[in-house]
Amino acid sequence: MPVFIWIFFFFLFPGLVFGIIPERRPDGISEEFGWFVAPTPIAIEGVGSSIFFSGILSNFYQTSDLFATRSIPGGEFDFGAVVIDEVPLYTKHLLLTAGKYDNSVTVTLFERGIDSKADDYILPFVHEKGDIFQAKLLFWEERLVFFYQLLNRDSTTERIYDKNGNILSSEPTNYQYKGSIFGAIFDFTDDPIDPRKGIRLGHKMRPVKAGFQFQSDIRVNDTNLTGYLPLFGADTLVFNFYTSLSSVIRQGITDEATARMINNQNCAMAPDYNACKAGEDKLVADFIAYNKYGFTSMGGSNRLRAYPMSRFSAGNASYQGIEYRYNFSATPTKINWYVLGGLETLLQIAFFYEQGTVAEDISELYINLKPSYGVGFRALISGFVYRFDFAYGDEGFVPTIFIDYPMDLNPIAGN
């Protein structure tokens, strides 16, 4: 077990748990109106880059936020979304969220496992659309949070390319998903948006029912524990521990012959038979592994930031991270920069080190941990955290431009 987990559990965790639950800071959730409206370049490692025209209205009605974005034609992927977030229904204790999205993107699909190679992947071109609904119940000044999500997704893989851009398959395959996520968060910190003292423990369950009988039904349980230790007055040392564990509820096909028939790519018609066959072999191997072990992933803007989104995948995942947040401005200041405005309550620089792994067998979750470390810059404006992180790991340097703090239980874009 990594050394800073022992430090947390033996020196910090007992004091945070058995000490007095922190009072909420009086400058907690800001209900000041804020906005951001501008063309925005977005680069997502493992997906590509595009220019978006985005609009954010924060706290336009009490604590409600409105987010809309649409990519400008000519980028490496197309994405559009509209989300109205945390609208109070009759009472501030019941918040509703609803959103719709669609995208067309070439996804980098790596081999499963922590030992997979960075240059061993295929590129499915996927068109997807869907919607999400969430109800959130808040109690005791948001210290107890219960949430329930409904997800609908219609995804079509239109083509599959090899890593050199050659078409491996042009036969569309469709996948439809309707499911739910539910969970709870116990937030014993001094602020729900910008915590600087206390602990936060959350758990969510993700049942995934297969779209067809040959694939397994699985359930994924995510547990997230974060400790916040105040340092030098206004600064914070953050510890995060996370596991994502799959269990197979109903097992699908696991014999290779049937799996190959289901994932047949008609390689005899492909321009490069060997490349096509290698792509088919990967799809077959992933299909069988999913049915045996389930699926979760690591890498991206939320955890293991030095690697592309879903860079590592397997049936189970674990993560540990530590982040020192230096708050060099915490005086509320109204800003109006035309494209960006609202009440700026915090400017921050953060230094972080994180490590994580994936494994089919739970017993191997602390073996061969991949490192990621770097620095980030954040601004908290009218309840929104605008984040710019630079991370470095075994496979190089990755920048991230995103919204919200990292290491969250329910991130906007994956783990």
C-alpha positions as CSV (number, residue, x, y, z in Angstrom):
1,M,0.0,0.0,0.0
2,P,1.5,3.5,-0.9
3,V,3.1,5.3,1.9
4,F,0.9,8.4,2.0
5,I,-2.2,6.1,2.5
6,W,-0.6,5.0,5.7
7,I,0.1,8.6,6.6
8,F,-3.5,9.5,6.1
9,F,-5.1,6.7,7.9
10,F,-2.8,6.7,10.9
11,F,-2.2,10.4,11.5
12,L,-4.8,12.5,9.7
13,F,-8.0,10.4,9.3
14,P,-8.6,9.7,13.0
15,G,-8.4,13.4,13.8
16,L,-10.7,14.4,11.0
17,V,-13.3,11.7,11.8
18,F,-13.3,12.0,15.6
19,G,-12.8,15.7,15.8
20,I,-15.7,18.2,15.7
21,I,-17.4,18.3,12.3
22,P,-16.4,21.7,10.8
23,E,-18.9,24.5,10.7
24,R,-19.8,25.7,7.2
25,R,-17.8,28.8,6.3
26,P,-19.9,31.9,6.1
27,D,-18.6,32.6,2.6
28,G,-19.9,29.1,1.4
29,I,-22.0,28.7,-1.7
30,S,-22.1,32.0,-3.6
31,E,-25.4,32.8,-5.2
32,E,-23.9,35.7,-7.2
33,F,-24.8,35.6,-10.9
34,G,-21.8,34.8,-13.1
35,W,-21.2,34.1,-16.8
36,F,-18.8,32.9,-19.4
37,V,-19.5,33.3,-23.1
38,A,-16.7,32.8,-25.6
39,P,-15.1,30.6,-28.2
40,T,-13.0,28.1,-26.3
41,P,-10.3,25.7,-27.6
42,I,-10.6,22.3,-26.0
43,A,-8.0,19.5,-26.2
44,I,-8.9,16.1,-24.8
45,E,-6.0,13.7,-24.8
46,G,-7.1,10.5,-26.6
47,V,-10.0,12.2,-28.3
48,G,-8.6,15.3,-30.2
49,S,-9.0,19.0,-30.3
50,S,-11.8,21.4,-31.4
51,I,-13.0,25.0,-30.9
52,F,-16.2,25.4,-29.0
53,F,-18.6,28.2,-28.6
54,S,-19.6,27.9,-25.0
55,G,-22.0,29.7,-22.6
56,I,-22.3,29.3,-18.9
57,L,-24.8,31.2,-16.7
58,S,-24.1,30.4,-13.0
59,N,-26.7,31.1,-10.3
60,F,-29.1,32.5,-12.8
61,Y,-31.9,31.4,-10.5
62,Q,-30.9,30.8,-6.9
63,T,-28.2,28.0,-7.3
64,S,-29.3,27.0,-10.8
65,D,-26.7,26.9,-13.6
66,L,-27.2,26.7,-17.4
67,F,-24.5,25.3,-19.6
68,A,-24.5,25.1,-23.4
69,T,-21.8,24.3,-25.9
70,R,-21.4,23.5,-29.5
71,S,-18.2,22.7,-31.4
72,I,-17.4,24.8,-34.5
73,P,-17.0,22.8,-37.7
74,G,-13.5,21.9,-38.7
75,G,-12.2,20.4,-35.5
76,E,-11.2,16.8,-34.7
77,F,-14.5,16.0,-33.1
78,D,-18.0,17.3,-32.9
79,F,-19.9,17.8,-29.7
80,G,-22.9,19.7,-28.5
81,A,-24.7,19.8,-25.1
82,V,-27.3,21.7,-23.1
83,V,-27.5,21.2,-19.4
84,I,-29.6,23.0,-16.8
85,D,-28.2,22.1,-13.4
86,E,-29.5,22.0,-9.8
87,V,-32.9,23.7,-10.2
88,P,-34.7,23.7,-6.9
89,L,-38.1,22.0,-7.0
90,Y,-40.4,23.6,-4.4
91,T,-37.5,23.6,-1.8
92,K,-33.8,24.1,-1.8
93,H,-33.4,20.5,-0.6
94,L,-34.5,18.9,-3.8
95,L,-32.5,19.8,-6.9
96,L,-33.1,18.6,-10.5
97,T,-30.7,18.4,-13.4
98,A,-31.5,17.7,-17.0
99,G,-29.4,17.7,-20.1
100,K,-29.0,16.4,-23.7
101,Y,-25.9,15.9,-25.8
102,D,-24.7,14.5,-29.1
103,N,-21.2,13.9,-30.4
104,S,-19.3,12.5,-33.3
105,V,-15.8,11.5,-32.3
106,T,-12.9,9.2,-33.1
107,V,-12.1,7.5,-29.8
108,T,-8.7,6.1,-29.0
109,L,-9.4,2.5,-27.7
110,F,-6.4,1.1,-25.9
111,E,-5.7,-2.5,-24.9
112,R,-7.0,-3.4,-21.5
113,G,-4.7,-3.7,-18.6
114,I,-2.1,-1.5,-16.8
115,D,0.7,-2.9,-19.0
116,S,-0.9,-1.9,-22.3
117,K,1.3,0.0,-24.7
118,A,0.6,3.6,-25.5
119,D,0.9,3.0,-29.3
120,D,-1.3,-0.1,-29.3
121,Y,-4.8,1.0,-30.1
122,I,-7.6,1.2,-32.6
123,L,-9.8,4.2,-33.5
124,P,-13.5,3.6,-33.6
125,F,-15.5,6.6,-35.1
126,V,-18.6,6.8,-32.9
127,H,-21.8,8.9,-33.2
128,E,-23.6,9.1,-30.0
129,K,-26.6,11.0,-28.5
130,G,-28.3,10.8,-25.2
131,D,-29.8,12.6,-22.2
132,I,-29.4,12.6,-18.5
133,F,-31.7,13.4,-15.6
134,Q,-30.7,13.7,-12.0
135,A,-32.5,14.3,-8.7
136,K,-30.5,15.3,-5.7
137,L,-31.6,15.4,-2.1
138,L,-29.7,17.7,0.4
139,F,-29.9,17.6,4.1
140,W,-28.0,19.3,7.0
141,E,-26.5,22.2,5.1
142,E,-25.5,19.7,2.2
143,R,-23.6,17.5,4.6
144,L,-25.8,14.6,3.5
145,V,-26.4,14.3,-0.2
146,F,-28.4,11.5,-2.0
147,F,-28.5,11.4,-5.8
148,Y,-30.2,9.4,-8.5
149,Q,-29.5,9.6,-12.2
150,L,-31.3,8.2,-15.3
151,L,-29.2,7.8,-18.4
152,N,-30.3,7.2,-22.0
153,R,-27.7,6.7,-24.7
154,D,-27.8,5.6,-28.4
155,S,-24.4,4.9,-29.8
156,T,-23.4,3.8,-33.3
157,T,-19.8,2.8,-34.2
158,E,-19.8,3.9,-37.9
159,R,-16.2,3.0,-38.8
160,I,-13.1,1.6,-37.2
161,Y,-9.6,2.8,-38.1
162,D,-6.2,1.4,-37.2
163,K,-3.6,3.8,-35.6
164,N,-2.3,4.8,-39.0
165,G,-5.8,5.9,-40.2
166,N,-6.6,2.9,-42.4
167,I,-10.2,1.7,-42.3
168,L,-10.5,-1.6,-40.6
169,S,-14.3,-1.8,-40.8
170,S,-17.1,0.3,-42.2
171,E,-20.0,-1.8,-41.0
172,P,-22.1,0.2,-38.5
173,T,-22.9,-1.4,-35.1
174,N,-25.5,0.1,-32.8
175,Y,-25.6,0.0,-29.0
176,Q,-28.5,1.4,-26.9
177,Y,-28.2,1.9,-23.2
178,K,-30.8,2.8,-20.6
179,G,-29.6,2.7,-17.0
180,S,-29.4,4.4,-13.7
181,I,-26.8,5.5,-11.1
182,F,-27.5,6.1,-7.5
183,G,-25.4,7.1,-4.6
184,A,-24.7,9.1,-1.4
185,I,-22.1,11.6,-0.2
186,F,-21.3,12.4,3.4
187,D,-19.7,15.8,3.3
188,F,-18.2,16.7,6.7
189,T,-16.2,19.7,5.4
190,D,-16.4,23.4,5.9
191,D,-17.7,24.1,2.3
192,P,-19.4,22.0,-0.3
193,I,-17.7,23.7,-3.3
194,D,-14.3,24.8,-1.9
195,P,-13.6,22.6,1.1
196,R,-10.5,23.3,3.2
197,K,-11.1,21.2,6.3
198,G,-12.8,17.9,7.0
199,I,-13.6,14.7,5.1
200,R,-15.9,13.7,2.3
201,L,-17.0,10.1,1.7
202,G,-19.1,9.0,-1.2
203,H,-20.3,5.9,-2.8
204,K,-22.2,5.2,-6.0
205,M,-23.5,2.1,-7.8
206,R,-23.7,1.8,-11.6
207,P,-25.7,-1.1,-12.8
208,V,-25.0,-1.7,-16.5
209,K,-27.5,-3.9,-18.3
210,A,-26.3,-5.2,-21.6
211,G,-28.0,-4.1,-24.8
212,F,-28.0,-7.7,-26.1
213,Q,-27.9,-11.2,-24.6
214,F,-24.3,-12.1,-25.6
215,Q,-22.9,-9.4,-23.3
216,S,-22.7,-9.5,-19.5
217,D,-24.8,-7.4,-17.1
218,I,-22.4,-5.9,-14.7
219,R,-22.5,-3.6,-11.6
220,V,-19.7,-1.1,-10.8
221,N,-19.3,0.2,-7.2
222,D,-17.3,3.4,-6.9
223,T,-16.0,4.6,-3.4
224,N,-14.3,7.9,-3.0
225,L,-12.7,9.2,0.2
226,T,-11.2,12.7,0.4
227,G,-9.5,14.4,3.4
228,Y,-8.9,18.2,3.6
229,L,-6.2,19.4,6.0
230,P,-5.8,23.2,6.5
231,L,-2.2,24.4,6.3
232,F,-0.7,27.9,6.9
233,G,-4.0,29.6,7.4
234,A,-5.8,29.5,4.0
235,D,-4.0,26.7,2.2
236,T,-5.1,23.1,2.0
237,L,-3.5,19.6,1.7
238,V,-5.9,17.2,0.0
239,F,-5.7,13.4,0.2
240,N,-7.9,11.3,-2.1
241,F,-8.5,7.5,-2.2
242,Y,-10.7,5.9,-4.8
243,T,-11.7,2.4,-5.9
244,S,-13.9,1.3,-8.7
245,L,-14.9,-2.4,-8.5
246,S,-16.9,-4.4,-11.1
247,S,-19.0,-7.5,-10.5
248,V,-20.7,-9.6,-13.2
249,I,-24.4,-10.1,-12.5
250,R,-25.2,-12.1,-15.5
251,Q,-22.4,-13.5,-17.7
252,G,-22.4,-13.2,-21.4
253,I,-20.5,-15.2,-24.1
254,T,-16.8,-16.0,-23.2
255,D,-15.8,-18.6,-25.8
256,E,-13.6,-17.2,-28.5
257,A,-15.4,-18.7,-31.5
258,T,-18.7,-17.1,-30.7
259,A,-17.1,-13.8,-29.7
260,R,-15.3,-13.7,-33.0
261,M,-18.5,-14.4,-34.9
262,I,-20.1,-11.5,-33.1
263,N,-17.2,-9.1,-33.7
264,N,-16.4,-10.2,-37.2
265,Q,-14.9,-7.3,-39.2
266,N,-14.9,-9.0,-42.7
267,C,-11.2,-8.6,-43.0
268,A,-11.0,-10.3,-46.4
269,M,-12.5,-7.1,-47.8
270,A,-10.2,-4.8,-45.9
271,P,-7.3,-2.9,-47.7
272,D,-4.8,-4.2,-45.1
273,Y,-5.8,-7.7,-43.9
274,N,-3.2,-7.9,-41.2
275,A,-4.1,-4.6,-39.6
276,C,-7.8,-5.5,-39.8
277,K,-7.2,-8.9,-38.2
278,A,-5.3,-7.2,-35.4
279,G,-8.2,-4.9,-34.8
280,E,-10.6,-7.7,-34.8
281,D,-8.4,-9.6,-32.3
282,K,-8.6,-6.6,-30.0
283,L,-12.4,-6.3,-30.2
284,V,-12.7,-10.1,-29.5
285,A,-10.3,-9.9,-26.5
286,D,-12.0,-6.9,-25.0
287,F,-15.5,-8.5,-25.5
288,I,-14.4,-11.6,-23.7
289,A,-12.6,-9.7,-20.9
290,Y,-15.7,-7.4,-20.4
291,N,-17.9,-10.5,-20.0
292,K,-15.6,-12.1,-17.5
293,Y,-14.5,-9.2,-15.4
294,G,-16.7,-6.1,-16.2
295,F,-15.2,-2.7,-17.0
296,T,-13.9,0.5,-15.4
297,S,-11.1,2.8,-16.4
298,M,-8.5,5.3,-15.3
299,G,-7.0,8.4,-16.9
300,G,-8.4,11.7,-18.0
301,S,-9.2,15.1,-16.4
302,N,-10.5,13.7,-13.1
303,R,-7.8,11.2,-12.1
304,L,-4.4,10.2,-13.4
305,R,-4.3,13.5,-15.4
306,A,-1.0,12.7,-17.2
307,Y,-2.8,10.0,-19.4
308,P,-5.6,10.1,-22.0
309,M,-9.2,9.6,-21.1
310,S,-9.8,5.9,-20.2
311,R,-6.1,5.2,-21.0
312,F,-6.1,2.1,-18.7
313,S,-9.1,-0.2,-18.3
314,A,-10.0,-3.5,-16.6
315,G,-12.5,-4.9,-14.2
316,N,-11.2,-2.9,-11.2
317,A,-9.3,0.3,-10.6
318,S,-7.7,2.1,-7.6
319,Y,-6.3,5.6,-7.2
320,Q,-4.5,7.6,-4.6
321,G,-3.7,11.3,-4.9
322,I,-2.3,14.2,-2.9
323,E,-2.6,17.8,-3.8
324,Y,-1.3,21.0,-2.1
325,R,-3.6,23.9,-2.8
326,Y,-2.0,27.3,-2.3
327,N,-4.7,30.0,-2.2
328,F,-3.0,33.3,-3.0
329,S,-6.3,35.2,-3.3
330,A,-9.4,34.5,-1.2
331,T,-10.9,38.0,-1.1
332,P,-14.3,38.1,-2.9
333,T,-14.0,40.4,-5.9
334,K,-16.5,41.3,-8.6
335,I,-15.2,41.0,-12.1
336,N,-16.5,41.9,-15.5
337,W,-14.3,40.9,-18.3
338,Y,-17.1,41.0,-20.9
339,V,-16.7,37.3,-21.8
340,L,-16.3,36.3,-18.1
341,G,-17.9,37.8,-15.1
342,G,-19.3,37.2,-11.6
343,L,-18.0,37.1,-8.0
344,E,-14.4,35.7,-7.9
345,T,-13.9,34.2,-4.5
346,L,-10.6,32.3,-5.0
347,L,-7.5,32.1,-7.1
348,Q,-5.4,29.1,-6.5
349,I,-2.2,27.2,-7.6
350,A,-2.0,23.5,-6.9
351,F,0.8,21.0,-6.9
352,F,-0.2,17.4,-7.1
353,Y,1.1,13.8,-7.2
354,E,-1.2,10.9,-8.0
355,Q,-0.9,7.2,-8.9
356,G,-3.4,4.6,-10.0
357,T,-3.8,1.2,-11.6
358,V,-6.3,-1.2,-13.1
359,A,-6.5,-5.0,-12.7
360,E,-8.9,-7.8,-13.5
361,D,-8.0,-9.3,-10.1
362,I,-8.7,-7.2,-7.1
363,S,-5.6,-8.6,-5.4
364,E,-3.4,-6.8,-7.9
365,L,-4.8,-3.3,-7.4
366,Y,-1.6,-2.0,-5.6
367,I,0.8,-3.5,-8.1
368,N,2.4,-1.5,-11.0
369,L,1.0,1.9,-10.1
370,K,1.3,4.6,-12.8
371,P,2.5,8.0,-11.7
372,S,1.2,11.4,-12.6
373,Y,2.3,14.8,-11.2
374,G,2.2,18.4,-12.0
375,V,0.8,21.8,-11.3
376,G,-2.6,23.4,-11.8
377,F,-4.2,26.9,-11.7
378,R,-7.8,27.4,-10.6
379,A,-10.3,30.3,-10.2
380,L,-13.6,30.0,-8.3
381,I,-16.1,32.4,-9.9
382,S,-19.8,32.5,-8.8
383,G,-19.7,28.9,-7.7
384,F,-17.8,27.5,-10.8
385,V,-14.2,26.3,-10.6
386,Y,-12.3,27.0,-13.8
387,R,-9.2,24.7,-13.9
388,F,-6.0,24.5,-16.0
389,D,-3.7,21.6,-15.0
390,F,-0.4,20.5,-16.4
391,A,0.5,16.8,-15.7
392,Y,3.5,14.6,-16.5
393,G,3.7,10.8,-16.4
394,D,5.4,7.8,-17.9
395,E,4.0,8.7,-21.4
396,G,4.7,12.4,-21.5
397,F,3.0,15.7,-20.8
398,V,-0.8,16.4,-20.9
399,P,-2.5,19.7,-20.3
400,T,-6.1,19.9,-19.1
401,I,-8.6,22.8,-19.4
402,F,-11.8,21.9,-17.5
403,I,-14.5,22.9,-15.0
404,D,-14.6,21.7,-11.3
405,Y,-12.0,20.3,-9.0
406,P,-10.4,16.9,-9.8
407,M,-10.9,13.7,-7.8
408,D,-14.7,14.0,-7.7
409,L,-17.1,11.1,-7.2
410,N,-19.4,12.1,-10.0
411,P,-17.2,13.9,-12.6
412,I,-18.5,15.5,-15.8
413,A,-16.3,13.4,-18.1
414,G,-15.4,10.1,-16.7
415,N,-12.8,8.9,-14.1
